[in-house]
């Protein structure tokens, strides 16, 4: 699941460093609010889990996001 999330992230950003479970989605990857909305839609299409703004605030790293999706799909 983590690899698929990273693949989706790479549709929006070109990070300088490797994306790890500890990578912060907004602050380290620089995803804009619009990118996050589109990213959330892509995650829904892939995993069937709706990710809203509050969820992104709680799941601020790639690993936390993967755990959240895993627990809710």
N, CA, C, O and CB atoms as a CASP TS submission, in Angstrom:
PFRMAT TS
TARGET T0000
AUTHOR 0000-0000-0000
METHOD Language model
MODEL 1
PARENT N/A
ATOM      1  N   UNK     1       0.830  -1.194   0.000  1.00  0.00           N
ATOM      2  CA  UNK     1       0.000   0.000   0.000  1.00  0.00           C
ATOM      3  C   UNK     1       0.872   1.255   0.000  1.00  0.00           C
ATOM      4  O   UNK     1       0.581   2.223  -0.704  1.00  0.00           O
ATOM      5  CB  UNK     1      -0.943   0.000   1.214  1.00  0.00           C
ATOM      6  N   UNK     2       1.932   1.231   0.786  1.00  0.00           N
ATOM      7  CA  UNK     2       2.815   2.398   0.868  1.00  0.00           C
ATOM      8  C   UNK     2       3.398   2.740  -0.505  1.00  0.00           C
ATOM      9  O   UNK     2       3.482   3.909  -0.881  1.00  0.00           O
ATOM     10  CB  UNK     2       3.953   2.142   1.877  1.00  0.00           C
ATOM     11  N   UNK     3       3.796   1.706  -1.244  1.00  0.00           N
ATOM     12  CA  UNK     3       4.366   1.955  -2.572  1.00  0.00           C
ATOM     13  C   UNK     3       3.351   2.606  -3.503  1.00  0.00           C
ATOM     14  O   UNK     3       3.708   3.492  -4.279  1.00  0.00           O
ATOM     15  CB  UNK     3       4.869   0.650  -3.186  1.00  0.00           C
ATOM     16  N   UNK     4       2.099   2.183  -3.438  1.00  0.00           N
ATOM     17  CA  UNK     4       1.062   2.761  -4.295  1.00  0.00           C
ATOM     18  C   UNK     4       0.814   4.218  -3.909  1.00  0.00           C
ATOM     19  O   UNK     4       0.623   5.064  -4.782  1.00  0.00           O
ATOM     20  CB  UNK     4      -0.250   1.944  -4.194  1.00  0.00           C
ATOM     21  N   UNK     5       0.816   4.517  -2.609  1.00  0.00           N
ATOM     22  CA  UNK     5       0.640   5.900  -2.153  1.00  0.00           C
ATOM     23  C   UNK     5       1.785   6.762  -2.676  1.00  0.00           C
ATOM     24  O   UNK     5       1.558   7.876  -3.149  1.00  0.00           O
ATOM     25  CB  UNK     5       0.571   5.969  -0.601  1.00  0.00           C
ATOM     26  N   UNK     6       2.999   6.258  -2.593  1.00  0.00           N
ATOM     27  CA  UNK     6       4.159   7.001  -3.106  1.00  0.00           C
ATOM     28  C   UNK     6       4.018   7.221  -4.610  1.00  0.00           C
ATOM     29  O   UNK     6       4.310   8.310  -5.103  1.00  0.00           O
ATOM     30  CB  UNK     6       5.481   6.244  -2.794  1.00  0.00           C
ATOM     31  N   UNK     7       3.573   6.204  -5.339  1.00  0.00           N
ATOM     32  CA  UNK     7       3.365   6.365  -6.786  1.00  0.00           C
ATOM     33  C   UNK     7       2.371   7.484  -7.079  1.00  0.00           C
ATOM     34  O   UNK     7       2.570   8.272  -8.004  1.00  0.00           O
ATOM     35  CB  UNK     7       2.868   5.048  -7.405  1.00  0.00           C
ATOM     36  N   UNK     8       1.303   7.551  -6.290  1.00  0.00           N
ATOM     37  CA  UNK     8       0.301   8.603  -6.485  1.00  0.00           C
ATOM     38  C   UNK     8       0.897   9.969  -6.149  1.00  0.00           C
ATOM     39  O   UNK     8       0.653  10.940  -6.865  1.00  0.00           O
ATOM     40  CB  UNK     8      -0.951   8.333  -5.613  1.00  0.00           C
ATOM     41  N   UNK     9       1.668  10.053  -5.078  1.00  0.00           N
ATOM     42  CA  UNK     9       2.323  11.310  -4.697  1.00  0.00           C
ATOM     43  C   UNK     9       3.193  11.820  -5.843  1.00  0.00           C
ATOM     44  O   UNK     9       3.231  13.019  -6.118  1.00  0.00           O
ATOM     45  CB  UNK     9       3.177  11.118  -3.418  1.00  0.00           C
ATOM     46  N   UNK    10       3.883  10.908  -6.502  1.00  0.00           N
ATOM     47  CA  UNK    10       4.808  11.305  -7.571  1.00  0.00           C
ATOM     48  C   UNK    10       4.094  11.898  -8.779  1.00  0.00           C
ATOM     49  O   UNK    10       4.740  12.473  -9.655  1.00  0.00           O
ATOM     50  CB  UNK    10       5.628  10.113  -8.009  1.00  0.00           C
ATOM     51  N   UNK    11       2.777  11.769  -8.836  1.00  0.00           N
ATOM     52  CA  UNK    11       2.006  12.456  -9.874  1.00  0.00           C
ATOM     53  C   UNK    11       1.926  13.958  -9.612  1.00  0.00           C
ATOM     54  O   UNK    11       1.616  14.735 -10.515  1.00  0.00           O
ATOM     55  CB  UNK    11       0.597  11.868  -9.961  1.00  0.00           C
ATOM     56  N   UNK    12       2.208  14.365  -8.373  1.00  0.00           N
ATOM     57  CA  UNK    12       2.038  15.763  -7.967  1.00  0.00           C
ATOM     58  C   UNK    12       3.340  16.489  -7.666  1.00  0.00           C
ATOM     59  O   UNK    12       3.421  17.705  -7.843  1.00  0.00           O
ATOM     60  CB  UNK    12       1.164  15.826  -6.767  1.00  0.00           C
ATOM     61  N   UNK    13       4.350  15.774  -7.219  1.00  0.00           N
ATOM     62  CA  UNK    13       5.607  16.423  -6.829  1.00  0.00           C
ATOM     63  C   UNK    13       6.796  15.613  -7.321  1.00  0.00           C
ATOM     64  O   UNK    13       6.683  14.424  -7.620  1.00  0.00           O
ATOM     65  CB  UNK    13       5.679  16.599  -5.299  1.00  0.00           C
ATOM     66  N   UNK    14       7.929  16.280  -7.397  1.00  0.00           N
ATOM     67  CA  UNK    14       9.203  15.640  -7.691  1.00  0.00           C
ATOM     68  C   UNK    14      10.122  15.918  -6.506  1.00  0.00           C
ATOM     69  O   UNK    14      10.858  16.905  -6.507  1.00  0.00           O
ATOM     70  CB  UNK    14       9.824  16.163  -9.050  1.00  0.00           C
ATOM     71  N   UNK    15      10.080  15.050  -5.494  1.00  0.00           N
ATOM     72  CA  UNK    15      10.844  15.323  -4.272  1.00  0.00           C
ATOM     73  C   UNK    15      12.353  15.243  -4.498  1.00  0.00           C
ATOM     74  O   UNK    15      12.837  14.527  -5.374  1.00  0.00           O
ATOM     75  CB  UNK    15      10.442  14.345  -3.180  1.00  0.00           C
ATOM     76  N   UNK    16      13.073  16.002  -3.680  1.00  0.00           N
ATOM     77  CA  UNK    16      14.531  15.980  -3.740  1.00  0.00           C
ATOM     78  C   UNK    16      15.088  14.707  -3.125  1.00  0.00           C
ATOM     79  O   UNK    16      16.123  14.201  -3.559  1.00  0.00           O
ATOM     80  CB  UNK    16      15.111  17.198  -3.031  1.00  0.00           C
ATOM     81  N   UNK    17      14.399  14.188  -2.111  1.00  0.00           N
ATOM     82  CA  UNK    17      14.853  13.003  -1.391  1.00  0.00           C
ATOM     83  C   UNK    17      13.856  11.866  -1.566  1.00  0.00           C
ATOM     84  O   UNK    17      12.743  12.062  -2.055  1.00  0.00           O
ATOM     85  CB  UNK    17      15.052  13.318   0.103  1.00  0.00           C
ATOM     86  N   UNK    18      14.276  10.676  -1.158  1.00  0.00           N
ATOM     87  CA  UNK    18      13.397   9.511  -1.199  1.00  0.00           C
ATOM     88  C   UNK    18      12.197   9.735  -0.273  1.00  0.00           C
ATOM     89  O   UNK    18      12.341  10.297   0.812  1.00  0.00           O
ATOM     90  CB  UNK    18      14.169   8.226  -0.793  1.00  0.00           C
ATOM     91  N   UNK    19      11.032   9.298  -0.700  1.00  0.00           N
ATOM     92  CA  UNK    19       9.837   9.386   0.134  1.00  0.00           C
ATOM     93  C   UNK    19       9.817   8.164   1.041  1.00  0.00           C
ATOM     94  O   UNK    19       9.848   7.028   0.568  1.00  0.00           O
ATOM     95  CB  UNK    19       8.529   9.474  -0.735  1.00  0.00           C
ATOM     96  N   UNK    20       9.766   8.404   2.346  1.00  0.00           N
ATOM     97  CA  UNK    20       9.742   7.344   3.348  1.00  0.00           C
ATOM     98  C   UNK    20       8.453   7.459   4.158  1.00  0.00           C
ATOM     99  O   UNK    20       7.708   8.425   3.993  1.00  0.00           O
ATOM    100  CB  UNK    20      10.992   7.420   4.278  1.00  0.00           C
ATOM    101  N   UNK    21       8.179   6.487   5.031  1.00  0.00           N
ATOM    102  CA  UNK    21       6.991   6.603   5.878  1.00  0.00           C
ATOM    103  C   UNK    21       6.998   7.859   6.752  1.00  0.00           C
ATOM    104  O   UNK    21       5.936   8.345   7.142  1.00  0.00           O
ATOM    105  CB  UNK    21       6.873   5.381   6.757  1.00  0.00           C
ATOM    106  N   UNK    22       8.175   8.384   7.061  1.00  0.00           N
ATOM    107  CA  UNK    22       8.267   9.576   7.915  1.00  0.00           C
ATOM    108  C   UNK    22       8.201  10.893   7.143  1.00  0.00           C
ATOM    109  O   UNK    22       8.218  11.962   7.754  1.00  0.00           O
ATOM    110  CB  UNK    22       9.545   9.533   8.701  1.00  0.00           C
ATOM    111  N   UNK    23       8.127  10.836   5.834  1.00  0.00           N
ATOM    112  CA  UNK    23       8.061  12.055   5.023  1.00  0.00           C
ATOM    113  C   UNK    23       6.757  12.789   5.288  1.00  0.00           C
ATOM    114  O   UNK    23       5.675  12.206   5.204  1.00  0.00           O
ATOM    115  CB  UNK    23       8.196  11.725   3.521  1.00  0.00           C
ATOM    116  N   UNK    24       6.869  14.070   5.607  1.00  0.00           N
ATOM    117  CA  UNK    24       5.683  14.899   5.857  1.00  0.00           C
ATOM    118  C   UNK    24       5.102  15.337   4.515  1.00  0.00           C
ATOM    119  O   UNK    24       5.793  15.889   3.659  1.00  0.00           O
ATOM    120  CB  UNK    24       6.037  16.147   6.747  1.00  0.00           C
ATOM    121  N   UNK    25       3.814  15.070   4.365  1.00  0.00           N
ATOM    122  CA  UNK    25       3.157  15.264   3.074  1.00  0.00           C
ATOM    123  C   UNK    25       3.148  16.722   2.642  1.00  0.00           C
ATOM    124  O   UNK    25       3.513  17.036   1.509  1.00  0.00           O
ATOM    125  CB  UNK    25       1.741  14.744   3.133  1.00  0.00           C
ATOM    126  N   UNK    26       2.742  17.595   3.518  1.00  0.00           N
ATOM    127  CA  UNK    26       2.598  18.994   3.106  1.00  0.00           C
ATOM    128  C   UNK    26       3.916  19.760   3.245  1.00  0.00           C
ATOM    129  O   UNK    26       4.353  20.415   2.299  1.00  0.00           O
ATOM    130  CB  UNK    26       1.507  19.680   3.935  1.00  0.00           C
ATOM    131  N   UNK    27       4.549  19.682   4.413  1.00  0.00           N
ATOM    132  CA  UNK    27       5.721  20.533   4.643  1.00  0.00           C
ATOM    133  C   UNK    27       6.968  20.067   3.892  1.00  0.00           C
ATOM    134  O   UNK    27       7.715  20.902   3.383  1.00  0.00           O
ATOM    135  CB  UNK    27       6.023  20.589   6.116  1.00  0.00           C
ATOM    136  N   UNK    28       7.212  18.764   3.809  1.00  0.00           N
ATOM    137  CA  UNK    28       8.416  18.291   3.127  1.00  0.00           C
ATOM    138  C   UNK    28       8.223  18.150   1.622  1.00  0.00           C
ATOM    139  O   UNK    28       9.143  18.404   0.845  1.00  0.00           O
ATOM    140  CB  UNK    28       8.844  16.966   3.704  1.00  0.00           C
ATOM    141  N   UNK    29       7.026  17.746   1.217  1.00  0.00           N
ATOM    142  CA  UNK    29       6.784  17.541  -0.212  1.00  0.00           C
ATOM    143  C   UNK    29       6.262  18.791  -0.895  1.00  0.00           C
ATOM    144  O   UNK    29       6.291  18.892  -2.121  1.00  0.00           O
ATOM    145  CB  UNK    29       5.806  16.411  -0.416  1.00  0.00           C
ATOM    146  N   UNK    30       5.782  19.751  -0.101  1.00  0.00           N
ATOM    147  CA  UNK    30       5.319  21.013  -0.666  1.00  0.00           C
ATOM    148  C   UNK    30       4.029  20.912  -1.454  1.00  0.00           C
ATOM    149  O   UNK    30       3.802  21.686  -2.384  1.00  0.00           O
ATOM    150  CB  UNK    30       6.367  21.573  -1.537  1.00  0.00           C
ATOM    151  N   UNK    31       3.185  19.963  -1.090  1.00  0.00           N
ATOM    152  CA  UNK    31       1.910  19.831  -1.800  1.00  0.00           C
ATOM    153  C   UNK    31       0.994  20.991  -1.428  1.00  0.00           C
ATOM    154  O   UNK    31       0.818  21.299  -0.249  1.00  0.00           O
ATOM    155  CB  UNK    31       1.230  18.473  -1.473  1.00  0.00           C
ATOM    156  N   UNK    32       0.421  21.621  -2.423  1.00  0.00           N
ATOM    157  CA  UNK    32      -0.515  22.728  -2.195  1.00  0.00           C
ATOM    158  C   UNK    32      -1.856  22.169  -1.736  1.00  0.00           C
ATOM    159  O   UNK    32      -2.090  20.962  -1.798  1.00  0.00           O
ATOM    160  CB  UNK    32      -0.691  23.587  -3.483  1.00  0.00           C
ATOM    161  N   UNK    33      -2.726  23.049  -1.280  1.00  0.00           N
ATOM    162  CA  UNK    33      -4.067  22.630  -0.873  1.00  0.00           C
ATOM    163  C   UNK    33      -4.807  21.989  -2.041  1.00  0.00           C
ATOM    164  O   UNK    33      -5.506  20.990  -1.867  1.00  0.00           O
ATOM    165  CB  UNK    33      -4.867  23.827  -0.330  1.00  0.00           C
ATOM    166  N   UNK    34      -4.653  22.563  -3.228  1.00  0.00           N
ATOM    167  CA  UNK    34      -5.291  21.989  -4.415  1.00  0.00           C
ATOM    168  C   UNK    34      -4.735  20.598  -4.709  1.00  0.00           C
ATOM    169  O   UNK    34      -5.488  19.678  -5.026  1.00  0.00           O
ATOM    170  CB  UNK    34      -5.090  22.909  -5.633  1.00  0.00           C
ATOM    171  N   UNK    35      -3.401  20.447  -4.602  1.00  0.00           N
ATOM    172  CA  UNK    35      -2.787  19.133  -4.805  1.00  0.00           C
ATOM    173  C   UNK    35      -3.344  18.119  -3.819  1.00  0.00           C
ATOM    174  O   UNK    35      -3.604  16.973  -4.185  1.00  0.00           O
ATOM    175  CB  UNK    35      -1.262  19.221  -4.665  1.00  0.00           C
ATOM    176  N   UNK    36      -3.531  18.536  -2.563  1.00  0.00           N
ATOM    177  CA  UNK    36      -4.054  17.621  -1.550  1.00  0.00           C
ATOM    178  C   UNK    36      -5.467  17.167  -1.879  1.00  0.00           C
ATOM    179  O   UNK    36      -5.809  16.003  -1.668  1.00  0.00           O
ATOM    180  CB  UNK    36      -4.031  18.282  -0.182  1.00  0.00           C
ATOM    181  N   UNK    37      -6.293  18.076  -2.395  1.00  0.00           N
ATOM    182  CA  UNK    37      -7.661  17.702  -2.784  1.00  0.00           C
ATOM    183  C   UNK    37      -7.609  16.663  -3.905  1.00  0.00           C
ATOM    184  O   UNK    37      -8.290  15.639  -3.843  1.00  0.00           O
ATOM    185  CB  UNK    37      -8.474  18.956  -3.239  1.00  0.00           C
ATOM    186  N   UNK    38      -6.805  16.931  -4.916  1.00  0.00           N
ATOM    187  CA  UNK    38      -6.678  15.990  -6.041  1.00  0.00           C
ATOM    188  C   UNK    38      -6.059  14.666  -5.585  1.00  0.00           C
ATOM    189  O   UNK    38      -6.487  13.595  -6.015  1.00  0.00           O
ATOM    190  CB  UNK    38      -5.822  16.612  -7.169  1.00  0.00           C
ATOM    191  N   UNK    39      -5.062  14.743  -4.722  1.00  0.00           N
ATOM    192  CA  UNK    39      -4.413  13.558  -4.159  1.00  0.00           C
ATOM    193  C   UNK    39      -5.438  12.730  -3.382  1.00  0.00           C
ATOM    194  O   UNK    39      -5.478  11.506  -3.504  1.00  0.00           O
ATOM    195  CB  UNK    39      -3.226  13.963  -3.238  1.00  0.00           C
ATOM    196  N   UNK    40      -6.268  13.410  -2.581  1.00  0.00           N
ATOM    197  CA  UNK    40      -7.324  12.719  -1.841  1.00  0.00           C
ATOM    198  C   UNK    40      -8.295  12.010  -2.772  1.00  0.00           C
ATOM    199  O   UNK    40      -8.731  10.895  -2.486  1.00  0.00           O
ATOM    200  CB  UNK    40      -8.078  13.702  -0.963  1.00  0.00           C
ATOM    201  N   UNK    41      -8.634  12.649  -3.880  1.00  0.00           N
ATOM    202  CA  UNK    41      -9.518  12.020  -4.873  1.00  0.00           C
ATOM    203  C   UNK    41      -8.863  10.780  -5.483  1.00  0.00           C
ATOM    204  O   UNK    41      -9.521   9.758  -5.684  1.00  0.00           O
ATOM    205  CB  UNK    41      -9.879  13.026  -5.987  1.00  0.00           C
ATOM    206  N   UNK    42      -7.572  10.876  -5.774  1.00  0.00           N
ATOM    207  CA  UNK    42      -6.855   9.721  -6.325  1.00  0.00           C
ATOM    208  C   UNK    42      -6.792   8.576  -5.316  1.00  0.00           C
ATOM    209  O   UNK    42      -6.922   7.409  -5.685  1.00  0.00           O
ATOM    210  CB  UNK    42      -5.435  10.125  -6.748  1.00  0.00           C
ATOM    211  N   UNK    43      -6.592   8.915  -4.046  1.00  0.00           N
ATOM    212  CA  UNK    43      -6.573   7.883  -3.006  1.00  0.00           C
ATOM    213  C   UNK    43      -7.935   7.208  -2.895  1.00  0.00           C
ATOM    214  O   UNK    43      -8.022   5.993  -2.715  1.00  0.00           O
ATOM    215  CB  UNK    43      -6.169   8.487  -1.648  1.00  0.00           C
ATOM    216  N   UNK    44      -8.994   8.002  -3.005  1.00  0.00           N
ATOM    217  CA  UNK    44     -10.345   7.436  -2.970  1.00  0.00           C
ATOM    218  C   UNK    44     -10.556   6.487  -4.151  1.00  0.00           C
ATOM    219  O   UNK    44     -11.094   5.392  -3.985  1.00  0.00           O
ATOM    220  CB  UNK    44     -11.408   8.562  -2.989  1.00  0.00           C
ATOM    221  N   UNK    45     -10.137   6.906  -5.322  1.00  0.00           N
ATOM    222  CA  UNK    45     -10.279   6.059  -6.508  1.00  0.00           C
ATOM    223  C   UNK    45      -9.517   4.744  -6.351  1.00  0.00           C
ATOM    224  O   UNK    45      -9.987   3.693  -6.787  1.00  0.00           O
ATOM    225  CB  UNK    45      -9.785   6.803  -7.750  1.00  0.00           C
ATOM    226  N   UNK    46      -8.351   4.807  -5.731  1.00  0.00           N
ATOM    227  CA  UNK    46      -7.499   3.620  -5.591  1.00  0.00           C
ATOM    228  C   UNK    46      -7.925   2.711  -4.438  1.00  0.00           C
ATOM    229  O   UNK    46      -7.953   1.488  -4.583  1.00  0.00           O
ATOM    230  CB  UNK    46      -6.063   4.045  -5.387  1.00  0.00           C
ATOM    231  N   UNK    47      -8.260   3.320  -3.285  1.00  0.00           N
ATOM    232  CA  UNK    47      -8.496   2.530  -2.074  1.00  0.00           C
ATOM    233  C   UNK    47      -9.935   2.563  -1.567  1.00  0.00           C
ATOM    234  O   UNK    47     -10.302   1.770  -0.700  1.00  0.00           O
ATOM    235  CB  UNK    47      -7.595   3.008  -0.994  1.00  0.00           C
ATOM    236  N   UNK    48     -10.756   3.474  -2.099  1.00  0.00           N
ATOM    237  CA  UNK    48     -12.142   3.573  -1.649  1.00  0.00           C
ATOM    238  C   UNK    48     -12.309   4.232  -0.297  1.00  0.00           C
ATOM    239  O   UNK    48     -13.336   4.060   0.358  1.00  0.00           O
ATOM    240  CB  UNK    48     -12.745   2.225  -1.602  1.00  0.00           C
ATOM    241  N   UNK    49     -11.307   4.985   0.126  1.00  0.00           N
ATOM    242  CA  UNK    49     -11.347   5.682   1.417  1.00  0.00           C
ATOM    243  C   UNK    49     -11.329   7.182   1.150  1.00  0.00           C
ATOM    244  O   UNK    49     -10.430   7.687   0.478  1.00  0.00           O
ATOM    245  CB  UNK    49     -10.143   5.261   2.335  1.00  0.00           C
ATOM    246  N   UNK    50     -12.310   7.885   1.671  1.00  0.00           N
ATOM    247  CA  UNK    50     -12.388   9.343   1.513  1.00  0.00           C
ATOM    248  C   UNK    50     -11.419   9.989   2.498  1.00  0.00           C
ATOM    249  O   UNK    50     -11.476   9.720   3.698  1.00  0.00           O
ATOM    250  CB  UNK    50     -13.852   9.867   1.745  1.00  0.00           C
ATOM    251  N   UNK    51     -10.535  10.837   1.994  1.00  0.00           N
ATOM    252  CA  UNK    51      -9.550  11.544   2.811  1.00  0.00           C
ATOM    253  C   UNK    51      -9.861  13.030   2.714  1.00  0.00           C
ATOM    254  O   UNK    51      -9.734  13.626   1.644  1.00  0.00           O
ATOM    255  CB  UNK    51      -8.074  11.235   2.347  1.00  0.00           C
ATOM    256  N   UNK    52     -10.267  13.625   3.821  1.00  0.00           N
ATOM    257  CA  UNK    52     -10.585  15.044   3.845  1.00  0.00           C
ATOM    258  C   UNK    52      -9.464  15.867   4.456  1.00  0.00           C
ATOM    259  O   UNK    52      -8.427  15.331   4.849  1.00  0.00           O
ATOM    260  CB  UNK    52     -11.865  15.277   4.607  1.00  0.00           C
ATOM    261  N   UNK    53      -9.678  17.164   4.532  1.00  0.00           N
ATOM    262  CA  UNK    53      -8.662  18.080   5.070  1.00  0.00           C
ATOM    263  C   UNK    53      -8.294  17.724   6.506  1.00  0.00           C
ATOM    264  O   UNK    53      -7.118  17.755   6.867  1.00  0.00           O
ATOM    265  CB  UNK    53      -9.161  19.529   5.006  1.00  0.00           C
ATOM    266  N   UNK    54      -9.285  17.387   7.327  1.00  0.00           N
ATOM    267  CA  UNK    54      -9.000  17.008   8.715  1.00  0.00           C
ATOM    268  C   UNK    54      -8.147  15.749   8.782  1.00  0.00           C
ATOM    269  O   UNK    54      -7.268  15.629   9.636  1.00  0.00           O
ATOM    270  CB  UNK    54     -10.303  16.795   9.489  1.00  0.00           C
ATOM    271  N   UNK    55      -8.410  14.813   7.879  1.00  0.00           N
ATOM    272  CA  UNK    55      -7.624  13.579   7.848  1.00  0.00           C
ATOM    273  C   UNK    55      -6.169  13.873   7.491  1.00  0.00           C
ATOM    274  O   UNK    55      -5.257  13.283   8.070  1.00  0.00           O
ATOM    275  CB  UNK    55      -8.227  12.582   6.844  1.00  0.00           C
ATOM    276  N   UNK    56      -5.949  14.778   6.543  1.00  0.00           N
ATOM    277  CA  UNK    56      -4.577  15.137   6.176  1.00  0.00           C
ATOM    278  C   UNK    56      -3.860  15.851   7.322  1.00  0.00           C
ATOM    279  O   UNK    56      -2.643  15.725   7.458  1.00  0.00           O
ATOM    280  CB  UNK    56      -4.577  16.024   4.928  1.00  0.00           C
ATOM    281  N   UNK    57      -4.592  16.593   8.139  1.00  0.00           N
ATOM    282  CA  UNK    57      -3.954  17.238   9.297  1.00  0.00           C
ATOM    283  C   UNK    57      -3.510  16.186  10.313  1.00  0.00           C
ATOM    284  O   UNK    57      -2.429  16.296  10.891  1.00  0.00           O
ATOM    285  CB  UNK    57      -4.924  18.252   9.964  1.00  0.00           C
ATOM    286  N   UNK    58      -4.343  15.170  10.530  1.00  0.00           N
ATOM    287  CA  UNK    58      -3.989  14.102  11.478  1.00  0.00           C
ATOM    288  C   UNK    58      -2.933  13.165  10.896  1.00  0.00           C
ATOM    289  O   UNK    58      -2.039  12.707  11.608  1.00  0.00           O
ATOM    290  CB  UNK    58      -5.239  13.299  11.867  1.00  0.00           C
ATOM    291  N   UNK    59      -3.040  12.892   9.630  1.00  0.00           N
ATOM    292  CA  UNK    59      -2.131  11.961   8.951  1.00  0.00           C
ATOM    293  C   UNK    59      -1.112  12.773   8.163  1.00  0.00           C
ATOM    294  O   UNK    59      -1.138  12.797   6.932  1.00  0.00           O
ATOM    295  CB  UNK    59      -2.915  10.980   8.009  1.00  0.00           C
ATOM    296  N   UNK    60      -0.230  13.425   8.873  1.00  0.00           N
ATOM    297  CA  UNK    60       0.682  14.370   8.225  1.00  0.00           C
ATOM    298  C   UNK    60       1.890  13.712   7.562  1.00  0.00           C
ATOM    299  O   UNK    60       2.613  14.370   6.815  1.00  0.00           O
ATOM    300  CB  UNK    60       1.161  15.367   9.230  1.00  0.00           C
ATOM    301  N   UNK    61       2.119  12.422   7.824  1.00  0.00           N
ATOM    302  CA  UNK    61       3.219  11.721   7.164  1.00  0.00           C
ATOM    303  C   UNK    61       2.662  10.629   6.253  1.00  0.00           C
ATOM    304  O   UNK    61       1.507  10.221   6.379  1.00  0.00           O
ATOM    305  CB  UNK    61       4.192  11.116   8.208  1.00  0.00           C
ATOM    306  N   UNK    62       3.492  10.176   5.352  1.00  0.00           N
ATOM    307  CA  UNK    62       3.081   9.127   4.421  1.00  0.00           C
ATOM    308  C   UNK    62       2.727   7.851   5.190  1.00  0.00           C
ATOM    309  O   UNK    62       1.760   7.169   4.849  1.00  0.00           O
ATOM    310  CB  UNK    62       4.201   8.845   3.387  1.00  0.00           C
ATOM    311  N   UNK    63       3.496   7.532   6.210  1.00  0.00           N
ATOM    312  CA  UNK    63       3.232   6.333   7.007  1.00  0.00           C
ATOM    313  C   UNK    63       1.919   6.403   7.763  1.00  0.00           C
ATOM    314  O   UNK    63       1.174   5.423   7.805  1.00  0.00           O
ATOM    315  CB  UNK    63       4.353   6.108   7.980  1.00  0.00           C
ATOM    316  N   UNK    64       1.625   7.549   8.360  1.00  0.00           N
ATOM    317  CA  UNK    64       0.352   7.716   9.070  1.00  0.00           C
ATOM    318  C   UNK    64      -0.813   7.624   8.096  1.00  0.00           C
ATOM    319  O   UNK    64      -1.857   7.056   8.418  1.00  0.00           O
ATOM    320  CB  UNK    64       0.315   9.065   9.817  1.00  0.00           C
ATOM    321  N   UNK    65      -0.632   8.180   6.911  1.00  0.00           N
ATOM    322  CA  UNK    65      -1.681   8.118   5.896  1.00  0.00           C
ATOM    323  C   UNK    65      -1.918   6.669   5.469  1.00  0.00           C
ATOM    324  O   UNK    65      -3.066   6.247   5.329  1.00  0.00           O
ATOM    325  CB  UNK    65      -1.307   8.987   4.673  1.00  0.00           C
ATOM    326  N   UNK    66      -0.853   5.911   5.263  1.00  0.00           N
ATOM    327  CA  UNK    66      -0.986   4.502   4.884  1.00  0.00           C
ATOM    328  C   UNK    66      -1.697   3.711   5.980  1.00  0.00           C
ATOM    329  O   UNK    66      -2.541   2.864   5.686  1.00  0.00           O
ATOM    330  CB  UNK    66       0.399   3.886   4.598  1.00  0.00           C
ATOM    331  N   UNK    67      -1.361   3.981   7.238  1.00  0.00           N
ATOM    332  CA  UNK    67      -2.016   3.294   8.355  1.00  0.00           C
ATOM    333  C   UNK    67      -3.498   3.642   8.411  1.00  0.00           C
ATOM    334  O   UNK    67      -4.335   2.771   8.645  1.00  0.00           O
ATOM    335  CB  UNK    67      -1.337   3.658   9.686  1.00  0.00           C
ATOM    336  N   UNK    68      -3.821   4.911   8.197  1.00  0.00           N
ATOM    337  CA  UNK    68      -5.220   5.351   8.204  1.00  0.00           C
ATOM    338  C   UNK    68      -6.010   4.658   7.095  1.00  0.00           C
ATOM    339  O   UNK    68      -7.113   4.164   7.325  1.00  0.00           O
ATOM    340  CB  UNK    68      -5.307   6.885   8.041  1.00  0.00           C
ATOM    341  N   UNK    69      -5.448   4.626   5.910  1.00  0.00           N
ATOM    342  CA  UNK    69      -6.133   3.978   4.791  1.00  0.00           C
ATOM    343  C   UNK    69      -6.294   2.483   5.072  1.00  0.00           C
ATOM    344  O   UNK    69      -7.358   1.912   4.834  1.00  0.00           O
ATOM    345  CB  UNK    69      -5.354   4.200   3.467  1.00  0.00           C
ATOM    346  N   UNK    70      -5.235   1.858   5.578  1.00  0.00           N
ATOM    347  CA  UNK    70      -5.298   0.432   5.891  1.00  0.00           C
ATOM    348  C   UNK    70      -6.363   0.102   6.919  1.00  0.00           C
ATOM    349  O   UNK    70      -7.000  -0.949   6.840  1.00  0.00           O
ATOM    350  CB  UNK    70      -3.963  -0.042   6.386  1.00  0.00           C
ATOM    351  N   UNK    71      -6.562   0.986   7.876  1.00  0.00           N
ATOM    352  CA  UNK    71      -7.561   0.763   8.925  1.00  0.00           C
ATOM    353  C   UNK    71      -8.977   1.051   8.457  1.00  0.00           C
ATOM    354  O   UNK    71      -9.939   0.614   9.089  1.00  0.00           O
ATOM    355  CB  UNK    71      -7.247   1.619  10.126  1.00  0.00           C
ATOM    356  N   UNK    72      -9.118   1.783   7.354  1.00  0.00           N
ATOM    357  CA  UNK    72     -10.448   2.215   6.916  1.00  0.00           C
ATOM    358  C   UNK    72     -10.888   1.657   5.566  1.00  0.00           C
ATOM    359  O   UNK    72     -11.960   2.015   5.078  1.00  0.00           O
ATOM    360  CB  UNK    72     -10.482   3.697   6.855  1.00  0.00           C
ATOM    361  N   UNK    73     -10.089   0.795   4.956  1.00  0.00           N
ATOM    362  CA  UNK    73     -10.552   0.255   3.664  1.00  0.00           C
ATOM    363  C   UNK    73     -10.964  -1.194   3.796  1.00  0.00           C
ATOM    364  O   UNK    73     -11.378  -1.810   2.815  1.00  0.00           O
ATOM    365  CB  UNK    73      -9.459   0.386   2.597  1.00  0.00           C
TER
END
